[in-house]
Amino acid sequence: MKRVLLIGAGHAHLVALRSLAQKPLYGARITLVSPLARQVYSGMLPGILAGHYRRAEAEIDVAALAERGYVEFERGIVERFDAGKRLVALKDGRSSGYDVVSFNVGSLIAASIPGSEHALAVKPFDEFLARLRIAERVAVVGAGAAGAELAMALRHRGAAVTLYSEMPVLAPRVLQQLRRRKVDFRPGMPVTAIEPGPVVIAGTARQDFELVLLATGAAPMPWLRQSGLQTDERGFVLVGATLQSVSHPEVFALGDCGTQRDSPHPKSGVYAVRHGESLVDNLRRLVVDAPFEPYVPQEKALSLLSCGARYAIAGRGGWSAQGRWVWWWKDGIDRRWIASFR
């Protein structure tokens, strides 16, 4: 019987678990290792901050989902992974071997700014919510989609928010909403250091805040760099067409933690969902010794960005729209996503 380890409970593994709950997989012993038995859905995090959702409405019971799919659940945090020895070691001293392992552990916030320890990183999300405190003057460092959403959500709750961005421009619709919500947006103004206080330094400018949030670019889990797996230049696992490691085919890397060598695509939950569908299909093929099928990323993906109030921006390819109806559309999608795991 094949020993299959699923490490992490990101979008891809949640989709795989849901499929296994609907149609169990016989011929493999599957174990899921994840830090939390219940976790917050990232797509509803801005809504929690803005006050539109209670945390319980945005949580997924990972342990119960695994149980319904006849998957063993183990709560744990990976400390070391040795691809050569096929060994996953956890921080509490436990370790596991495997025939096949799949990683869906997401990414961390890049903390390369000097003094980053004086700021609060928005990932991992559950740790972020646990450490977040009410503040009247907040700085958000990083004006990607996540940073813009967080800035507008906190502004909606009454905080004075400054959003720092190294990018000189943003999408016009997003910029319009930041201005409409009275977020103090600083384009082309990268943060160069954070000092105790906390004090944000951007070039010659210095400004003190009650709270600084880091929403900068993605960084890989440090133990992936030391695993023996072949990685891209940033340290994410390099995978082929079937989402298997190009150096160790018994290893899958899904979602943010992997980079597809021949068809690179954004690190987004929309793509990770399809990764999960591909994984569970290939696990079913594994137990009957059938060849794996490749994953083909979609050409266009829907993006939905909430704007603090019940207002959102949608985009797909060259099409875009915005309004209250877009927020309610997003709300329906998010609630159906959560309900699908119950």
C-alpha positions in Angstrom: 0.0 0.0 0.0 1.4 3.4 -1.0 2.2 5.9 1.8 1.1 9.3 0.7 1.9 12.4 2.8 0.1 15.7 2.2 2.0 18.6 3.9 -0.1 21.7 4.4 -3.7 22.6 3.9 -3.7 25.2 1.2 -6.3 25.6 -1.6 -4.9 22.6 -3.5 -5.0 20.1 -0.7 -8.4 21.3 0.5 -9.7 20.5 -3.0 -8.0 17.1 -2.9 -9.5 16.3 0.5 -13.0 17.4 -0.7 -12.7 15.0 -3.6 -11.5 12.2 -1.3 -14.5 12.8 1.0 -16.8 12.5 -2.0 -15.0 9.4 -3.4 -12.5 7.7 -1.1 -9.2 6.4 -2.5 -8.4 2.8 -1.7 -5.0 1.4 -2.1 -3.1 4.2 -0.4 -2.6 5.3 3.2 -2.9 9.1 3.2 -1.8 11.4 6.0 -2.3 15.2 6.1 0.1 17.2 8.2 -0.9 20.8 9.0 -0.2 23.3 11.8 -3.9 23.9 12.6 -7.0 21.8 12.8 -9.1 24.8 11.7 -7.8 27.6 9.5 -9.0 30.9 8.0 -9.7 31.1 4.3 -7.4 33.8 2.9 -10.0 35.1 0.4 -12.2 36.3 3.3 -9.4 37.8 5.5 -10.0 41.4 4.3 -13.7 40.9 5.1 -12.9 39.8 8.6 -10.7 42.9 9.1 -13.4 45.2 7.6 -16.0 43.7 10.0 -18.1 42.0 7.4 -17.5 38.4 8.6 -17.0 36.8 12.0 -13.9 34.6 12.0 -16.0 31.4 12.4 -17.8 32.2 9.1 -14.4 32.2 7.3 -12.9 29.1 8.9 -12.5 25.6 7.4 -12.4 22.5 9.7 -9.4 20.8 8.1 -9.3 17.9 10.5 -13.0 17.0 10.0 -12.6 17.3 6.2 -9.7 14.9 6.3 -11.6 12.4 8.5 -14.5 12.4 5.9 -12.0 11.5 3.2 -10.4 8.7 5.3 -7.2 10.7 5.6 -5.3 10.7 8.9 -4.8 14.2 10.3 -1.6 15.1 12.2 -1.1 18.5 13.7 2.4 19.6 13.2 4.9 22.1 11.7 7.7 21.0 9.3 11.2 21.8 10.5 13.2 19.8 8.0 12.7 17.9 4.8 15.3 15.5 3.3 14.4 14.6 -0.3 17.2 12.1 -0.6 16.2 10.2 2.5 12.5 10.7 1.9 12.0 12.1 5.4 9.8 14.8 6.8 10.8 16.0 10.3 8.4 18.0 12.5 9.3 20.6 15.1 8.0 18.3 17.9 10.5 15.6 17.1 8.3 13.3 15.1 9.3 12.2 11.6 7.6 10.4 8.7 8.7 8.6 5.6 6.6 8.3 2.4 6.3 6.8 -1.0 4.8 10.0 -2.4 4.7 13.5 -0.7 2.8 16.6 -1.8 3.6 20.0 -0.5 0.9 22.8 -0.4 2.5 24.9 2.3 2.1 28.3 0.7 4.7 31.0 1.1 5.9 33.5 3.7 6.2 37.3 3.4 9.6 38.4 2.2 11.2 40.1 5.2 14.3 41.6 3.6 13.8 45.1 4.8 16.1 46.0 7.7 14.1 46.1 10.9 11.3 43.8 9.6 11.1 42.3 13.1 9.4 45.6 14.2 6.5 44.9 11.8 3.8 42.3 11.6 3.8 40.0 8.5 0.4 39.2 7.1 1.4 35.5 6.6 0.7 33.0 8.1 -2.8 34.3 8.2 -3.9 32.7 11.5 -0.8 34.0 13.3 -1.4 37.4 11.8 -4.9 37.5 13.2 -3.8 36.2 16.6 -1.1 39.0 16.9 -3.1 41.8 15.2 -4.1 44.6 17.6 -6.4 47.6 17.2 -4.4 50.7 16.1 -5.4 54.2 14.9 -2.3 54.8 12.7 -1.2 51.9 10.5 1.3 51.5 7.7 1.0 48.8 5.1 4.2 48.0 3.3 3.6 46.5 -0.2 0.8 47.6 -2.6 0.0 44.4 -4.4 -3.5 43.1 -4.3 -3.1 41.9 -0.7 -1.7 45.1 0.6 -4.3 47.2 -1.1 -7.2 45.1 0.2 -5.8 45.2 3.8 -5.2 48.9 3.6 -8.8 49.6 2.5 -10.2 47.1 5.1 -8.4 48.7 8.0 -9.4 52.2 6.7 -13.0 51.0 6.6 -12.7 50.2 10.3 -11.6 53.7 11.1 -7.8 53.5 11.1 -5.6 56.2 9.4 -3.7 54.0 6.9 -0.6 54.8 4.8 0.2 52.4 2.0 3.8 52.3 0.8 4.6 51.0 -2.7 7.8 50.6 -4.6 5.7 50.6 -7.8 5.2 54.0 -9.3 1.7 53.2 -10.6 -1.2 50.9 -9.8 -4.2 49.8 -11.9 -6.4 52.8 -12.4 -9.5 51.2 -10.7 -7.5 50.2 -7.6 -5.9 53.7 -7.4 -9.3 55.3 -7.7 -10.7 53.2 -4.8 -7.7 53.9 -2.6 -8.2 57.6 -3.1 -12.0 57.3 -2.6 -11.4 55.5 0.7 -8.8 58.1 1.8 -5.9 55.7 2.1 -2.7 57.7 2.1 -1.0 56.0 -0.9 2.7 56.6 -1.4 3.5 55.3 -4.9 7.2 54.8 -5.9 8.2 55.1 -2.3 9.8 51.8 -1.2 10.4 51.3 2.5 14.1 51.1 3.2 14.1 50.4 6.9 11.8 50.0 9.9 13.0 51.2 13.3 11.6 50.6 16.9 8.5 52.6 17.5 7.7 51.5 14.9 9.1 54.1 12.6 9.0 53.7 8.8 11.9 55.0 6.8 11.4 55.6 3.1 14.4 57.3 1.6 14.8 60.6 3.6 11.2 60.4 4.9 10.5 59.2 8.5 7.1 58.6 9.9 6.0 56.9 13.2 3.0 54.5 13.4 1.3 52.4 16.0 1.4 49.4 13.7 3.3 48.4 10.6 2.1 45.5 8.4 4.3 43.7 5.9 2.5 42.6 2.7 5.6 42.5 0.5 6.4 39.7 -2.0 6.3 36.0 -1.5 9.3 34.0 0.0 9.6 30.2 0.2 9.6 28.2 3.4 13.3 28.1 4.5 13.4 24.4 4.8 12.6 23.9 1.1 15.9 25.6 0.2 17.8 23.0 2.2 15.7 20.0 1.1 17.8 18.8 -1.8 15.0 19.6 -4.3 15.8 21.6 -7.4 14.3 25.1 -7.0 13.9 28.2 -9.0 16.1 31.3 -8.4 13.9 32.4 -5.5 13.9 29.0 -3.8 10.5 27.7 -4.8 10.3 24.0 -5.9 10.7 23.6 -9.6 8.1 21.3 -11.0 7.2 19.8 -14.4 4.0 19.4 -16.3 2.5 17.0 -13.7 3.4 19.2 -10.8 6.1 16.7 -9.8 9.6 17.9 -8.7 11.9 18.0 -11.7 14.6 16.4 -9.5 12.5 14.1 -7.3 9.4 12.8 -9.1 8.0 11.3 -5.9 7.5 14.9 -4.7 4.6 17.2 -5.8 4.7 20.9 -5.0 1.4 22.8 -5.4 0.2 26.3 -5.0 2.6 29.1 -4.0 5.5 26.7 -3.0 6.0 25.4 -6.5 7.0 27.0 -9.8 6.0 25.2 -13.1 9.2 25.2 -15.2 7.6 25.2 -18.7 4.3 27.0 -18.0 5.0 29.5 -15.1 1.8 31.2 -13.9 0.9 33.6 -11.0 1.0 32.3 -7.4 -2.8 32.6 -6.8 -5.5 30.5 -5.2 -7.4 30.4 -8.5 -4.5 28.3 -10.0 -4.0 26.3 -6.8 -7.6 25.0 -7.0 -6.8 23.5 -10.3 -3.5 22.1 -8.9 -5.6 20.2 -6.3 -7.8 18.7 -9.0 -4.8 17.5 -10.9 -3.2 16.0 -7.8 -6.2 14.0 -6.7 -6.6 12.7 -10.3 -3.0 11.6 -10.4 -3.2 10.0 -6.9 -6.1 7.9 -8.2 -3.9 6.9 -11.2 -1.0 6.1 -8.9 -2.8 3.3 -7.1 -3.7 1.6 -10.4 -0.3 2.2 -12.0 -1.7 4.4 -14.7 0.5 7.2 -16.2 0.0 10.7 -14.7 -1.9 13.4 -16.6 -0.3 16.8 -17.0 -1.7 20.0 -15.5 -2.5 22.7 -18.0 -2.9 26.2 -16.4 -5.9 28.2 -17.6 -5.1 31.1 -19.9 -7.3 33.6 -17.9 -8.1 33.7 -14.3 -10.8 35.7 -12.4 -9.5 38.2 -9.9 -11.7 39.8 -7.2 -10.4 42.6 -5.0 -12.4 43.9 -2.1 -12.3 47.6 -1.3 -13.0 47.8 2.4 -16.7 48.6 2.2 -19.1 46.2 0.4 -17.6 47.2 -2.9 -15.2 45.2 -5.1 -13.3 45.1 -8.4 -13.3 42.2 -10.8 -11.0 41.4 -13.6 -10.4 38.6 -16.1 -8.2 39.1 -19.1 -9.1 42.4 -20.7 -12.5 42.6 -18.9 -13.1 44.4 -15.6 -15.9 45.7 -13.6 -16.5 47.3 -10.1 -19.4 48.1 -7.8 -21.4 46.8 -4.9 -22.8 44.0 -7.0 -19.2 42.7 -7.5 -18.7 42.5 -3.7 -22.0 40.5 -3.3 -20.8 38.3 -6.2 -17.5 37.7 -4.4 -19.3 37.2 -1.2 -21.4 34.4 -2.8 -18.4 32.7 -4.3 -16.5 32.8 -0.9 -19.5 31.5 1.1 -20.0 28.7 -1.4 -16.3 27.8 -1.2 -16.5 27.6 2.6 -19.7 25.6 2.5 -18.3 23.1 0.0 -15.9 21.8 2.8 -18.6 21.3 5.3 
